[in-house]
């Protein structure tokens, strides 16, 4: 039986996140609790203001907020 877990974030959230690794295509991998957020054009160990653009049941996508 699969348990439905509500993601800890929602579209439009802006969070300060630190990149923990890189994915196969070079996108940054971030985590909010144990939830994975993928953000392009980021570097490992750097912290970014990230706007969440899309949320699915197991992963979210975001973009760096340009100041």
Residue pairs with C-beta under 8 A, 6 or more apart in sequence:
4 57
5 57
7 35
7 55
7 56
7 57
7 60
8 32
8 33
8 35
9 15
9 32
9 35
9 37
9 52
9 55
9 60
10 52
10 55
11 52
11 53
11 54
11 55
12 51
12 52
13 51
13 52
14 49
14 50
14 51
14 52
14 65
15 32
15 49
15 50
15 52
15 62
16 47
16 48
16 49
16 50
17 30
17 31
17 32
17 37
17 39
17 47
17 48
17 50
17 62
18 30
18 45
18 46
18 47
18 48
19 28
19 29
19 30
19 39
19 42
19 43
19 44
19 45
19 46
19 47
19 48
20 29
20 30
20 31
20 44
21 28
21 29
21 44
22 28
22 29
22 44
23 29
23 38
26 40
27 38
27 39
27 40
27 42
28 38
28 39
28 40
28 41
28 42
28 43
28 44
28 48
29 36
29 37
29 38
30 36
30 37
30 38
30 39
30 42
30 50
30 62
31 37
32 60
35 59
35 60
36 58
36 59
36 60
37 50
37 52
37 59
37 60
37 61
37 62
38 59
38 60
38 61
38 62
39 48
39 50
39 61
39 62
39 63
39 64
40 63
41 64
42 48
42 64
48 64
48 65
49 64
49 65
49 67
50 62
50 63
50 64
50 65
51 62
51 63
51 64
51 65
52 60
52 61
52 62
53 61
53 62
53 63
54 60
54 61
55 61
